[in-house]
Amino acid sequence: MSNNRIIDLKNISISLGGEQILKDMNLYINDGEFITLLGPSGCGKTTTLRIIAGFLEADSGDVYFSGKRINGVPPHKRKVNTIFQRYALFPHLNVYENVAFGLRVQKLPEKEIRDTVGDMLRTVNLSGFEKRNVDSLSGGQQQRVAIARALAVRPKVLLLDEPLGALDLKLRKDMQVELKNIQKELGITFVYVTHDQEEALSMSDTVVVMDSGVIQQTGSPLDIYNEPKNAFVADFIGESNIIDGVMRRDLLAEFSGRRFECLDKGFARGEPVDVVIRPEDVDVVPVEKGVLSGVVTSVTFKGVHFEIIVDVKGFKWMIQTTDCEAVGNTIGISVDPDAIHIMKKSMYSGLYGDYSSFSDELELLSDVSYEKEGLPDE
């Protein structure tokens, strides 16, 4: 991946319907990068995509493409193409003609169109489907046609707005792998929008976590997961126990009434902090060997592990373990220094990370609420 900036968003702000959607956003995207904008519905990620595409003009700020300012340049004159969740294929055209559409608009020679369509259909594993009616295809196959059509005109940047949202889980996972392979093979910059954390972590070179029109953190999937900047990022990327703590000195944090060695430093002595501990990093041990102890309040079997909620001094921890514990058991908890991550207090402190009201049903409901697409505040 080269480090040439292909897109630069500088001080972008926009309001829609009287509500501010993006607030002084700065973001650069490298040539050949797979970058994902991740966040809940309404955070501004789709608006960002539309500004890059030219479908929306920002109220203030500048958009640069390969170093040239492109404010006001219409979408068809930008070297970008967009794939939406609804693929917008032409039902009256067969697969071949759908993929060839953009090339015909460019008035390219028939042989070049034929060669390009053949290449693109090979890339998306649809060779032999040329004469098929798009309405006869499965959702996954329609998805591939939409990708082939978008790539056929050789955009420098492909914008993908929740493109897998309409697919079932198994197909979605397969397409994640496929999209990543296509991006690697062609070396085109992909800017991907999703609210699905797992999708973002598994596909991207870079993840941009957004909330309320503001970038909360930008980094590699590993950095975002292991070193979240604040409680919002920690909670949005996977499950997290986020506990009120105090830094006693460098490498020593106090929380839940005990002191713990950690790997963090640079905080003031006595500074209040948020302590993040991932559920998979907590060890269940006999009570006498635990640094902390608590009572199991719920157990859910997840196939690979058990997800247990444990009441530790009135704060509910989530622990993922292969040990089967019964509700009502008192267990010991052990945490290694490298499993403790210290974050500065933020506007999100105290909002996340306690599993007192946690249930799978509630989580499912919040996921469903994210599925509403095309909202004006997105």
Solvent accessible surface area in square Angstrom, and as a share of the most:
residue,aa,sasa,rsa
1,M,139,0.62
2,S,49,0.32
3,N,124,0.64
4,N,99,0.51
5,R,124,0.45
6,I,8,0.04
7,I,1,0.01
8,D,22,0.11
9,L,2,0.01
10,K,87,0.37
11,N,76,0.39
12,I,1,0.00
13,S,19,0.12
14,I,4,0.02
15,S,50,0.32
16,L,51,0.25
17,G,92,0.89
18,G,83,0.80
19,E,95,0.43
20,Q,86,0.38
21,I,6,0.03
22,L,0,0.00
23,K,83,0.35
24,D,87,0.45
25,M,6,0.02
26,N,79,0.41
27,L,12,0.06
28,Y,105,0.40
29,I,0,0.00
30,N,18,0.09
31,D,49,0.26
32,G,18,0.17
33,E,8,0.03
34,F,0,0.00
35,I,1,0.01
36,T,0,0.00
37,L,0,0.00
38,L,0,0.00
39,G,0,0.00
40,P,20,0.13
41,S,35,0.23
42,G,24,0.23
43,C,2,0.01
44,G,0,0.00
45,K,1,0.00
46,T,8,0.05
47,T,0,0.00
48,T,1,0.00
49,L,4,0.02
50,R,66,0.24
51,I,3,0.01
52,I,2,0.01
53,A,2,0.01
54,G,12,0.12
55,F,104,0.43
56,L,42,0.21
57,E,92,0.41
58,A,24,0.19
59,D,99,0.51
60,S,60,0.39
61,G,24,0.23
62,D,40,0.21
63,V,7,0.04
64,Y,55,0.21
65,F,22,0.09
66,S,70,0.45
67,G,64,0.62
68,K,152,0.64
69,R,140,0.51
70,I,21,0.11
71,N,42,0.21
72,G,56,0.54
73,V,44,0.25
74,P,53,0.33
75,P,46,0.29
76,H,150,0.67
77,K,141,0.60
78,R,17,0.06
79,K,120,0.51
80,V,18,0.10
81,N,43,0.22
82,T,26,0.15
83,I,7,0.03
84,F,79,0.33
85,Q,26,0.12
86,R,178,0.65
87,Y,27,0.10
88,A,72,0.56
89,L,24,0.12
90,F,59,0.25
91,P,78,0.49
92,H,147,0.66
93,L,43,0.21
94,N,49,0.25
95,V,0,0.00
96,Y,40,0.15
97,E,49,0.22
98,N,0,0.00
99,V,0,0.00
100,A,0,0.00
101,F,85,0.35
102,G,17,0.16
103,L,4,0.02
104,R,89,0.33
105,V,97,0.56
106,Q,95,0.42
107,K,176,0.74
108,L,53,0.26
109,P,85,0.53
110,E,90,0.40
111,K,126,0.53
112,E,80,0.36
113,I,2,0.01
114,R,130,0.47
115,D,69,0.36
116,T,13,0.08
117,V,0,0.00
118,G,18,0.18
119,D,57,0.30
120,M,3,0.01
121,L,0,0.00
122,R,149,0.54
123,T,23,0.14
124,V,0,0.00
125,N,100,0.51
126,L,4,0.02
127,S,64,0.41
128,G,68,0.65
129,F,43,0.18
130,E,52,0.23
131,K,182,0.77
132,R,101,0.37
133,N,78,0.40
134,V,3,0.02
135,D,100,0.52
136,S,68,0.44
137,L,12,0.06
138,S,58,0.37
139,G,34,0.32
140,G,2,0.02
141,Q,48,0.22
142,Q,44,0.19
143,Q,0,0.00
144,R,35,0.13
145,V,0,0.00
146,A,3,0.02
147,I,0,0.00
148,A,0,0.00
149,R,44,0.16
150,A,6,0.04
151,L,2,0.01
152,A,1,0.01
153,V,37,0.21
154,R,138,0.51
155,P,8,0.05
156,K,96,0.41
157,V,0,0.00
158,L,0,0.00
159,L,0,0.00
160,L,0,0.00
161,D,16,0.08
162,E,22,0.10
163,P,0,0.00
164,L,0,0.00
165,G,15,0.15
166,A,73,0.56
167,L,17,0.08
168,D,93,0.48
169,L,127,0.63
170,K,146,0.62
171,L,48,0.24
172,R,24,0.09
173,K,77,0.33
174,D,61,0.32
175,M,0,0.00
176,Q,15,0.07
177,V,95,0.55
178,E,27,0.12
179,L,0,0.00
180,K,32,0.14
181,N,84,0.43
182,I,5,0.02
183,Q,5,0.02
184,K,143,0.60
185,E,121,0.54
186,L,50,0.25
187,G,43,0.42
188,I,22,0.11
189,T,0,0.00
190,F,0,0.00
191,V,0,0.00
192,Y,1,0.00
193,V,0,0.00
194,T,0,0.00
195,H,14,0.06
196,D,36,0.19
197,Q,56,0.25
198,E,102,0.46
199,E,1,0.00
200,A,0,0.00
201,L,50,0.25
202,S,74,0.47
203,M,4,0.02
204,S,13,0.08
205,D,51,0.26
206,T,21,0.12
207,V,0,0.00
208,V,0,0.00
209,V,0,0.00
210,M,0,0.00
211,D,20,0.10
212,S,60,0.39
213,G,1,0.01
214,V,60,0.35
215,I,41,0.21
216,Q,34,0.15
217,Q,13,0.06
218,T,66,0.39
219,G,16,0.15
220,S,42,0.27
221,P,23,0.15
222,L,130,0.65
223,D,74,0.38
224,I,0,0.00
225,Y,55,0.21
226,N,76,0.39
227,E,93,0.42
228,P,3,0.02
229,K,129,0.55
230,N,16,0.08
231,A,0,0.00
232,F,10,0.04
233,V,0,0.00
234,A,0,0.00
235,D,44,0.23
236,F,13,0.06
237,I,0,0.00
238,G,31,0.30
239,E,39,0.17
240,S,0,0.00
241,N,0,0.00
242,I,9,0.04
243,I,9,0.05
244,D,98,0.51
245,G,7,0.07
246,V,41,0.23
247,M,1,0.00
248,R,80,0.29
249,R,106,0.39
250,D,64,0.33
251,L,78,0.39
252,L,23,0.12
253,A,0,0.00
254,E,44,0.20
255,F,5,0.02
256,S,23,0.15
257,G,62,0.60
258,R,116,0.42
259,R,137,0.50
260,F,11,0.05
261,E,118,0.53
262,C,4,0.02
263,L,117,0.58
264,D,25,0.13
265,K,138,0.58
266,G,70,0.67
267,F,35,0.15
268,A,64,0.49
269,R,188,0.68
270,G,37,0.36
271,E,36,0.16
272,P,80,0.50
273,V,0,0.00
274,D,2,0.01
275,V,0,0.00
276,V,4,0.02
277,I,0,0.00
278,R,14,0.05
279,P,1,0.01
280,E,83,0.37
281,D,57,0.29
282,V,5,0.03
283,D,70,0.36
284,V,24,0.14
285,V,36,0.21
286,P,74,0.46
287,V,67,0.39
288,E,148,0.66
289,K,147,0.62
290,G,20,0.19
291,V,48,0.28
292,L,9,0.04
293,S,50,0.32
294,G,6,0.06
295,V,66,0.38
296,V,1,0.01
297,T,54,0.31
298,S,45,0.29
299,V,48,0.28
300,T,50,0.29
301,F,135,0.56
302,K,83,0.35
303,G,50,0.48
304,V,131,0.75
305,H,49,0.22
306,F,38,0.16
307,E,13,0.06
308,I,0,0.00
309,I,12,0.06
310,V,0,0.00
311,D,42,0.22
312,V,3,0.02
313,K,152,0.64
314,G,59,0.57
315,F,44,0.19
316,K,41,0.17
317,W,0,0.00
318,M,0,0.00
319,I,0,0.00
320,Q,39,0.17
321,T,15,0.09
322,T,106,0.62
323,D,66,0.34
324,C,95,0.57
325,E,32,0.14
326,A,56,0.43
327,V,96,0.55
328,G,49,0.47
329,N,59,0.30
330,T,75,0.44
331,I,7,0.04
332,G,0,0.00
333,I,1,0.00
334,S,26,0.17
335,V,14,0.08
336,D,75,0.39
337,P,53,0.34
338,D,106,0.55
339,A,14,0.11
340,I,6,0.03
341,H,26,0.11
342,I,6,0.03
343,M,4,0.02
344,K,117,0.50
345,K,77,0.33
346,S,41,0.27
347,M,161,0.72
348,Y,12,0.05
349,S,30,0.19
350,G,71,0.68
351,L,119,0.59
352,Y,69,0.26
353,G,7,0.06
354,D,63,0.33
355,Y,16,0.06
356,S,67,0.43
357,S,86,0.56
358,F,54,0.23
359,S,37,0.24
360,D,59,0.30
361,E,118,0.53
362,L,97,0.48
363,E,73,0.33
364,L,119,0.59
365,L,119,0.59
366,S,50,0.32
367,D,64,0.33
368,V,86,0.49
369,S,50,0.32
370,Y,49,0.19
371,E,75,0.34
372,K,127,0.54
373,E,66,0.30
374,G,56,0.54
375,L,60,0.30
376,P,109,0.68
377,D,48,0.25
378,E,12,0.05
